Structure formats: C-alpha cells, structure tokens
Amino acid sequence: MKKYFPLILKIIAAFIMLQTLFFKFTGAEESVNLFTKIAGNNEAFVRIGTGILELIASILLFVPKKTWLGAILTVGLMGGAIIGHLTKLGINHNNDNGLLFFSAIITFISGAFLLFFNKNYIPFIKRKF
C-alpha cells in the first residue's frame, strides 16, 4: 500500500481538478457565476487562467521529478479556492452541500502530501538542506 499511496493521491488530485475543466473552459453558467463572485469583471480571465493552471498541475503530478512542481501548483490553487469559499462564496455554494469546498480541501491535502513525499526533488530546498 505504501508504494501505491502517492499514485492514489495523484489520481485523486488530478481527477478533482480535471473534472471541473469542462465547465471552466466552456463558460458553463455555474462556473461563470462562481468566478464572477470571486473576480467580478475579470471573471473570464480568472476562470480560464485557473483552468489552465489546474490542467498544468494535473499533468505535472504525473511527470517524474516534476511532481513537486505540480504539487506546489495544486496546493496554491486549492488554497486559493478554500480562501474563496471562506471569504466570498461560502461553504455551501449554490446548494451543493459543500461539495466544491470539500473537494478543494481533499485536493489541497493530497497536494500537500505529494509535496512532502517529493521534497527531495525541489531544487532550492535540496541545495539548502
């Protein structure tokens, strides 16, 4: 199990991030509504930009020796999503019973574990320690 735990975390994080891309890239009403609450007039730029970064993070999670970079992106993106829920959106956004919020938390935790497991590949950390 120990051998497969990082792979399971990668699959969980990538699956959660990738499943929302269709809504972000097609301008689905739910996605536009969410990002309008967060970014106002910059909704489209932030929505598409977030989608692109989530796609990049999902790919990097599966690239050996670059998993750390995907994990940093994942933690940053999901940290932003969590803060957005706590400050502007609320935990229960559009009566989803907290699904988006808790998905962000699960993805954040997965990314944090992956970052820890891959800390030896981080160039600026490796040199100092």
Stockholm file with secondary structure:
# STOCKHOLM 1.0

chainA/1-129         MKKYFPLILKIIAAFIMLQTLFFKFTGAEESVNLFTKIAGNNEAFVRIGTGILELIASILLFVPKKTWLGAILTVGLMGGAIIGHLTKLGINHNNDNGLLFFSAIITFISGAFLLFFNKNYIPFIKRKF
#=GR chainA/1-129 SS CTTTHHHHHHHHHHHHHHHTHHHHHHTCHHHHHHHHHHHGGGHHHHHHHHHHHHHHHHHHTTSTTTHHHHHHHHHHHHHHHHHHIIIIICSSGGGCTTHHHHHHHHHHHHHHHHHHHTGGGCHHHHTTC
#=GC SS_cons         CTTTHHHHHHHHHHHHHHHTHHHHHHTCHHHHHHHHHHHGGGHHHHHHHHHHHHHHHHHHTTSTTTHHHHHHHHHHHHHHHHHHIIIIICSSGGGCTTHHHHHHHHHHHHHHHHHHHTGGGCHHHHTTC
//
